[in-house]
Amino acid sequence: MPKVTVDKDACIGCGLCADTCPDVFFLADDGKAEVKSQEAAAANLSCAKDAASTCPTEAIKVEE
């Protein structure tokens, strides 16, 4: 199963990932992005990759 992660130290909380792929990402109470679940990420892998490629700080990693 692919693994999608967000580096919380690198994340600036811009929300681009949640806008690009709301089925996978959300902004947590701390204002930083989080992955909803690895199952959601696997089901929406193309979308998660799009979010990773548009992240301005490269905080999102997709491992296949």
DSSP file (Angstrom, degrees, kcal/mol; ACC not computed):
  #  RESIDUE AA STRUCTURE BP1 BP2  ACC     N-H-->O    O-->H-N    N-H-->O    O-->H-N    TCO  KAPPA ALPHA  PHI   PSI    X-CA   Y-CA   Z-CA
    1    1 A M              0   0    0      0, 0.0    38,-0.1     0, 0.0    62,-0.0   0.000 360.0 360.0 360.0 135.8    0.0    0.0    0.0
    2    2 A P        -     0   0    0      0, 0.0     2,-0.4     0, 0.0    62,-0.2  -0.280 360.0-140.8 -63.5 155.3    1.3    3.5   -0.8
    3    3 A K  E     -A   63   0A   0     60,-3.0    60,-3.2    38,-0.1     2,-0.5  -0.986  13.4-168.2-124.8 128.4    2.1    5.7    2.1
    4    4 A V  E     +A   62   0A   0     -2,-0.4     2,-0.3    58,-0.2    58,-0.2  -0.962  14.0 175.1-116.0 129.0    1.4    9.5    2.2
    5    5 A T  E     -A   61   0A   0     56,-2.4    56,-2.4    -2,-0.5     2,-0.4  -0.917  23.3-144.9-132.7 158.0    2.9   11.7    4.9
    6    6 A V  E     -A   60   0A   0     -2,-0.3     2,-1.0    54,-0.2    54,-0.2  -0.993  17.2-137.1-122.6 125.7    3.1   15.3    5.8
    7    7 A D    >>  -     0   0    0     52,-2.8     4,-2.0    -2,-0.4     3,-0.7  -0.724  16.3-163.1 -80.0 103.1    6.2   16.8    7.4
    8    8 A K  T 34 S+     0   0    0     -2,-1.0    -1,-0.2     1,-0.3    25,-0.1   0.757  86.5  57.0 -64.1 -25.2    4.6   19.0   10.1
    9    9 A D  T 34 S+     0   0    0      1,-0.2    -1,-0.3    50,-0.1    -2,-0.1   0.845 113.1  39.6 -73.1 -32.7    7.8   20.9   10.6
   10   10 A A  T <4 S+     0   0    0     -3,-0.7    -2,-0.2    49,-0.1    -1,-0.2   0.734  93.4 101.7 -86.8 -24.4    7.9   21.9    6.9
   11   11 A C     <  -     0   0    0     -4,-2.0    -5,-0.0    48,-0.2    21,-0.0  -0.387  48.2-171.4 -66.5 133.4    4.1   22.5    6.5
   12   12 A I        -     0   0    0     -2,-0.1    -1,-0.1    20,-0.0    20,-0.1   0.370  41.8-118.1-104.6   2.1    3.2   26.2    6.5
   13   13 A G        +     0   0    0      1,-0.1    -2,-0.1    20,-0.0    19,-0.0   0.812  62.2 147.6  70.7  31.1   -0.6   25.5    6.7
   14   14 A C        -     0   0    0      1,-0.1    -1,-0.1    19,-0.0    18,-0.1   0.753  52.4-135.3 -72.5 -22.5   -1.4   27.1    3.3
   15   15 A G     >  +     0   0    0     16,-0.1     4,-2.1    11,-0.1     5,-0.2   0.468  65.9 126.7  85.3   1.4   -4.2   24.7    2.7
   16   16 A L  H  > S+     0   0    0      1,-0.2     4,-2.6     2,-0.2     5,-0.2   0.888  73.3  51.1 -60.4 -39.4   -3.3   24.0   -0.9
   17   17 A C  H  > S+     0   0    0      1,-0.2     4,-3.1     2,-0.2     8,-0.3   0.915 110.0  48.7 -65.1 -42.2   -3.3   20.3   -0.4
   18   18 A A  H  4 S+     0   0    0      1,-0.2    -1,-0.2     2,-0.2    -2,-0.2   0.847 114.3  46.7 -67.1 -33.1   -6.7   20.3    1.2
   19   19 A D  H  < S+     0   0    0     -4,-2.1    -2,-0.2     2,-0.2    -1,-0.2   0.883 117.3  43.3 -72.0 -38.9   -8.1   22.3   -1.6
   20   20 A T  H  < S+     0   0    0     -4,-2.6    -2,-0.2     1,-0.2    -3,-0.2   0.874 134.9  12.8 -73.7 -39.4   -6.4   20.1   -4.2
   21   21 A C    >X  +     0   0    0     -4,-3.1     4,-2.4    -5,-0.2     3,-1.7  -0.566  64.6 166.5-142.5  71.8   -7.3   16.8   -2.6
   22   22 A P  T 34 S+     0   0    0      0, 0.0    -1,-0.1     0, 0.0    -4,-0.1   0.677  75.4  66.0 -66.9 -17.0   -9.9   17.1    0.1
   23   23 A D  T 34 S+     0   0    0      1,-0.1     3,-0.1    17,-0.1    -5,-0.1   0.697 116.6  26.3 -74.2 -17.3  -10.5   13.4    0.2
   24   24 A V  T <4 S+     0   0    0     -3,-1.7    12,-3.7    -7,-0.2    13,-0.3   0.766 119.0  47.5-112.2 -39.8   -7.0   12.9    1.5
   25   25 A F  E  <  +B   35   0B   0     -4,-2.4     2,-0.3    -8,-0.3    10,-0.2  -0.784  50.3 167.9-114.8 150.7   -5.9   16.0    3.4
   26   26 A F  E     -B   34   0B   0      8,-1.9     8,-2.3    -2,-0.3     2,-0.6  -0.967  38.4-108.4-147.3 160.9   -7.3   18.4    6.0
   27   27 A L  E     -B   33   0B   0     -2,-0.3     6,-0.2     6,-0.2     5,-0.0  -0.847  37.6-144.0 -94.1 122.8   -6.0   21.2    8.1
   28   28 A A    >   -     0   0    0      4,-3.1     3,-2.3    -2,-0.6    -1,-0.0  -0.108  34.5 -87.1 -76.5 177.2   -5.8   20.1   11.8
   29   29 A D  T 3  S+     0   0    0      1,-0.3    -1,-0.1     2,-0.1    -2,-0.0   0.759 128.3  59.3 -58.6 -26.7   -6.5   22.3   14.8
   30   30 A D  T 3  S-     0   0    0      2,-0.2    -1,-0.3     1,-0.0     3,-0.1   0.450 118.2-112.2 -83.7   1.2   -2.8   23.4   14.7
   31   31 A G  S <  S+     0   0    0     -3,-2.3     2,-0.3     1,-0.3    -2,-0.1   0.460  80.2 119.4  85.3   0.7   -3.3   24.8   11.2
   32   32 A K        -     0   0    0      1,-0.1    -4,-3.1   -18,-0.1    -1,-0.3  -0.692  68.5-101.6-101.0 153.4   -1.0   22.2    9.7
   33   33 A A  E     -B   27   0B   0     -2,-0.3     2,-0.3    -6,-0.2    -6,-0.2  -0.391  38.6-178.1 -72.5 147.7   -2.0   19.6    7.0
   34   34 A E  E     -B   26   0B   0     -8,-2.3    -8,-1.9    -2,-0.1     2,-0.5  -0.968  30.7-111.1-140.1 157.3   -2.7   16.0    7.9
   35   35 A V  E     -B   25   0B   0     -2,-0.3   -10,-0.2   -10,-0.2     3,-0.1  -0.775  19.6-145.9 -87.5 129.2   -3.6   12.8    6.0
   36   36 A K  S    S-     0   0    0    -12,-3.7     2,-0.3    -2,-0.5    -1,-0.2   0.950  73.4 -33.2 -60.3 -50.3   -7.1   11.7    6.8
   37   37 A S     >  -     0   0    0    -13,-0.3     4,-2.0     1,-0.1    -1,-0.3  -0.957  48.1-118.0-165.9 154.6   -6.1    8.0    6.4
   38   38 A Q  H  > S+     0   0    0     -2,-0.3     4,-2.4     1,-0.2     5,-0.2   0.817 116.2  57.8 -66.9 -29.2   -3.8    5.9    4.4
   39   39 A E  H  > S+     0   0    0      2,-0.2     4,-2.0     1,-0.2    -1,-0.2   0.917 107.0  47.0 -65.9 -42.6   -6.8    4.1    3.0
   40   40 A A  H  > S+     0   0    0      1,-0.2     4,-1.1     2,-0.2    -2,-0.2   0.892 112.0  51.4 -64.2 -39.4   -8.1    7.4    1.6
   41   41 A A  H  < S+     0   0    0     -4,-2.0     3,-0.3     1,-0.2     7,-0.3   0.906 109.6  48.9 -64.6 -42.0   -4.7    8.2    0.3
   42   42 A A  H >< S+     0   0    0     -4,-2.4     3,-0.9     1,-0.2    -1,-0.2   0.876 111.4  49.5 -65.6 -37.2   -4.4    4.8   -1.5
   43   43 A A  H 3< S+     0   0    0     -4,-2.0    -1,-0.2     1,-0.3    -2,-0.2   0.703 122.0  34.4 -74.4 -19.3   -7.9    5.3   -3.0
   44   44 A N  T 3X S+     0   0    0     -4,-1.1     4,-2.4    -3,-0.3    -1,-0.3  -0.252  75.0 140.8-127.5  43.3   -7.0    8.8   -4.2
   45   45 A L  H <> S+     0   0    0     -3,-0.9     4,-2.5     1,-0.2     5,-0.2   0.875  71.0  51.8 -60.9 -42.1   -3.3    8.3   -5.1
   46   46 A S  H  > S+     0   0    0      1,-0.2     4,-2.0     2,-0.2    -1,-0.2   0.921 112.0  47.3 -61.1 -43.4   -3.3   10.4   -8.2
   47   47 A C  H  > S+     0   0    0      2,-0.2     4,-2.2     1,-0.2    -2,-0.2   0.900 110.6  51.9 -63.7 -42.5   -4.9   13.3   -6.3
   48   48 A A  H  X S+     0   0    0     -4,-2.4     4,-2.3    -7,-0.3    -2,-0.2   0.884 108.8  51.0 -63.1 -38.9   -2.4   12.9   -3.4
   49   49 A K  H  X S+     0   0    0     -4,-2.5     4,-2.4     2,-0.2    -1,-0.2   0.890 108.0  52.5 -65.3 -39.3    0.5   13.1   -5.9
   50   50 A D  H  X S+     0   0    0     -4,-2.0     4,-1.3     2,-0.2    -2,-0.2   0.925 110.0  48.5 -60.6 -44.2   -1.0   16.3   -7.4
   51   51 A A  H  X S+     0   0    0     -4,-2.2     4,-0.9     1,-0.2     3,-0.3   0.905 110.8  51.0 -63.1 -41.6   -1.1   17.8   -3.9
   52   52 A A  H >< S+     0   0    0     -4,-2.3     3,-0.5     1,-0.2     8,-0.3   0.899 109.1  50.7 -62.7 -40.6    2.5   16.7   -3.2
   53   53 A S  H 3< S+     0   0    0     -4,-2.4    -1,-0.2     1,-0.2    -2,-0.2   0.744 113.8  44.6 -72.6 -21.3    3.7   18.3   -6.5
   54   54 A T  H 3< S+     0   0    0     -4,-1.3    -1,-0.2    -3,-0.3    -2,-0.2   0.519  80.6 118.2 -98.7  -5.8    2.0   21.6   -5.7
   55   55 A C    X<  -     0   0    0     -4,-0.9     3,-1.0    -3,-0.5    -3,-0.0  -0.451  58.8-147.4 -63.4 121.8    3.0   21.9   -2.1
   56   56 A P  T 3  S+     0   0    0      0, 0.0    -1,-0.2     0, 0.0    -4,-0.0   0.717  96.8  37.1 -67.6 -19.5    5.2   25.0   -1.8
   57   57 A T  T 3  S-     0   0    0      0, 0.0    -2,-0.1     0, 0.0    -3,-0.0   0.337 105.0-122.4-111.8   6.0    7.4   23.6    0.9
   58   58 A E    <   +     0   0    0     -3,-1.0   -47,-0.1    -6,-0.1    -6,-0.1   0.853  63.2 144.8  54.9  38.1    7.5   20.0   -0.4
   59   59 A A        +     0   0    0    -49,-0.1   -52,-2.8   -53,-0.1     2,-0.5   0.655  45.8  81.6 -79.5 -16.1    6.1   18.8    3.0
   60   60 A I  E     -A    6   0A   0     -8,-0.3     2,-0.4   -54,-0.2   -54,-0.2  -0.791  59.5-171.5 -98.3 130.1    4.1   16.0    1.4
   61   61 A K  E     -A    5   0A   0    -56,-2.4   -56,-2.4    -2,-0.5     2,-0.5  -0.965   8.1-163.9-120.6 136.4    5.7   12.7    0.5
   62   62 A V  E     -A    4   0A   0     -2,-0.4     2,-0.5   -58,-0.2   -58,-0.2  -0.972   7.9-172.0-120.1 115.5    4.2    9.9   -1.5
   63   63 A E  E      A    3   0A   0    -60,-3.2   -60,-3.0    -2,-0.5    -2,-0.0  -0.930 360.0 360.0-109.7 124.6    5.9    6.5   -1.2
   64   64 A E              0   0    0     -2,-0.5    -1,-0.1   -62,-0.2   -60,-0.1   0.430 360.0 360.0-101.0 360.0    4.8    3.7   -3.5
